[in-house]
């Protein structure tokens, strides 16, 4: 079984975020970048677990420039067999999905596992777009995934309970919490990652369906006020005069 896992490079949540060019571009200066957590903790690790159980190959794919090498090497250190880097700036979700779909067609993959969403844009778009471009079935927000005789059994939390779905491969799976137990690369994995192949390929096209008009930082959190439970009058006053909710 051949499994393709898209991985994204995102800012660490502890990094200070700023914008340039009249707030139309993200400023990467001084920002620490990491692999998108849901890609790493759930998608990559579950793909490796399936390979360890059933055999096959795990390939990670990243849309990005040469400065993404550390993110790719970490996925290889976790246990992925090889990587593909599409040498392009990931301009929007459709562009990313189109590149992944093109490589999936060429590589004849059986399964694509994506993270639920990236922690920078939280758009939750790429997995569905990949499935549409490939004309594959897709199931999102999956917490359990098993493969048996070319059929995927998936479980996900829905309102009021748990839903179980069976889908014949090939398909796209959107992974979230409980899909796998996060791993840390060991020394053997880190050393072996240095020798694993990373194919750098050009983008298939440059179609952009969205344009960033501007970025804006969220409002600063307001100061918290603590009110004694015995001072109900003051609480009511603040809710009425300052919070203006009553």
Secondary structure, DSSP 8 states (H G I E B T S, - for coil): -EEEEE--EEE-TTS---EETTTTEE--TT--EEE-HHIIIIIIHHHHHHHHHH--EEEEEEEE-GGGHHHHHHHHHHT--EEEEEES---SHHHHHHHHHHHHHHHT-SEEEEES--TTT----HHHHHHHHHT-EEEEEESEEEEETTEEEEEEEETTEEEEEEEESSEEEEE-TTSS------HHHHHHHTTS-EEEE--S------------------------TT-HHHHHHHHHHTS---
